[in-house]
Amino acid sequence: MKLQGKRIVITGATGQVGLPVAKALAQTNEVWAAARFSNAAARNELEAAGVKCAVIDLATGDLAAIPDDVDACIHLAVSRSGDFDVDLTDNAEATGLLMQRCQNAGAFLYCSSTAVYEPKDHDAINERDPLGDNHRVMFPTYSIVKIATEAVARTCARLYNLPTVITRLNVPYGDNGGWPYFHVLMMQGGMDIPVHTNGPSVYNPIHEQDIIGAIPSLLGAASVPATIVNLAGDEEVSIEDWCAYLGDLTGLQPKIAPTDNTLESVATDNTKLRELGWKQTVTWRDGLRRMVESKFPDLLQG
Ligand SMILES: NC(=O)c1ccc[n+]([C@@H]2O[C@H](COP(=O)([O-])OP(=O)(O)OC[C@H]3O[C@@H](n4cnc5c(N)ncnc54)[C@H](OP(=O)(O)O)[C@@H]3O)[C@@H](O)[C@H]2O)c1
């Protein structure tokens, strides 16, 4: 879908992934950020970038502030309370209500996660691989609620004849943060960084710039029934390697601590994403350097 002059609603636009996406799309589109705006600074940053702000609450289902006639809805909001009842309401039920509200849109994107997959050792996981309770050890509700929300999105795509794409996002990171950002904070605090004993702990991190670059193709791929696409970078990188590199960049020492009590590897097969014409533009080392420059400029070693 060509994203120029479109009216686009983005939920979760105050969050890690949503903020840079909303700001980038607002350069050529009418973008509506839909959130509670619990973070006033994020609202200011969005408004300064020309984004319109609609106060909604997915928990209560108060979505009236979302405009009636939108071309696309990009649903990035997530609730991670750890309480199953709350998280099913705020994610699964809320996605149904949001799709009802945006049923006349040309495309709907629901951002899911590769946390929905059963671990597959170090093999690359594709969209037809088995699902499982991948993240239970760290985030008890997350995987099951993401799977439940995908099912709601699939149902509503058919119910409303609303072209839908479900993206399974791997490890998003960039100038606005992400998992490697938390690893730097852990290194600063002298904390252990857990990795799985079945090492190395491998993922396919994707820079925020490459998420933004994928959105037109992903919206263009939206269909009825819904289509599912892994959203991840081309390079397989382990936590061990990216923390070592963050150590080189910052002079901090990562304390890598192998344990069974953490997430296993989630490497992804990105054939479907590449078939949509997406190409990675930011290598992981370049992306991490940029993240340190943005978030920890005082730490960056010459
Ligand atoms: N970050 C990752 O490592 C990662 C990995 C894989 C997949 N994902 C997926 O990517 C998407 C974006 O994640 P993120 O990490 O950017 O999220 P995040 O930083 O935790 O932000 C969550 C967003 O959800 C909004 N939100 C939460 N409860 C809400 C409610 N009741 N009503 C309206 N909005 C609400 C928040 O806005 P307000 O507080 O202002 O309302 C905020 O904008 C999610 O679907 C997530 O599951 C993330």
The ligand as a Gaussian input file, in Angstrom:
#p B3LYP/6-31G(d) Opt

LIG

0 1
 N        9.240000      -4.590000      22.454000
 C        9.502000      -5.833000      22.088000
 O       10.594000      -6.370000      22.361000
 C        8.485000      -6.611000      21.282000
 C        8.837000      -7.862000      20.744000
 C        7.904000      -8.557000      19.971000
 C        6.640000      -8.021000      19.771000
 N        6.314000      -6.821000      20.338000
 C        4.973000      -6.273000      20.108000
 O        5.128000      -5.009000      19.500000
 C        4.038000      -4.150000      19.871000
 C        4.597000      -2.862000      20.445000
 O        5.301000      -3.184000      21.629000
 P        6.105000      -2.084000      22.461000
 O        7.196000      -2.806000      23.178000
 O        6.411000      -0.921000      21.584000
 O        5.023000      -1.645000      23.542000
 P        5.245000      -0.677000      24.790000
 O        6.476000       0.145000      24.614000
 O        5.103000      -1.485000      26.038000
 O        4.003000       0.291000      24.683000
 C        2.713000      -0.196000      24.912000
 C        1.737000       0.726000      24.225000
 O        0.415000       0.226000      24.446000
 C       -0.414000       1.308000      24.853000
 N       -1.460000       0.822000      25.747000
 C       -1.315000      -0.022000      26.794000
 N       -2.493000      -0.201000      27.423000
 C       -3.407000       0.555000      26.745000
 C       -4.791000       0.809000      26.921000
 N       -5.498000       0.274000      27.919000
 N       -5.413000       1.623000      26.032000
 C       -4.719000       2.189000      25.023000
 N       -3.406000       2.000000      24.810000
 C       -2.757000       1.200000      25.673000
 C        0.529000       2.262000      25.584000
 O        0.024000       3.600000      25.502000
 P       -0.533000       4.418000      26.778000
 O        0.139000       3.891000      28.017000
 O       -0.172000       5.851000      26.482000
 O       -1.999000       4.179000      26.734000
 C        1.793000       2.153000      24.746000
 O        1.760000       3.039000      23.647000
 C        3.214000      -4.960000      20.863000
 O        2.143000      -5.571000      20.204000
 C        4.180000      -6.008000      21.366000
 O        3.513000      -7.162000      21.826000
 C        7.201000      -6.093000      21.070000

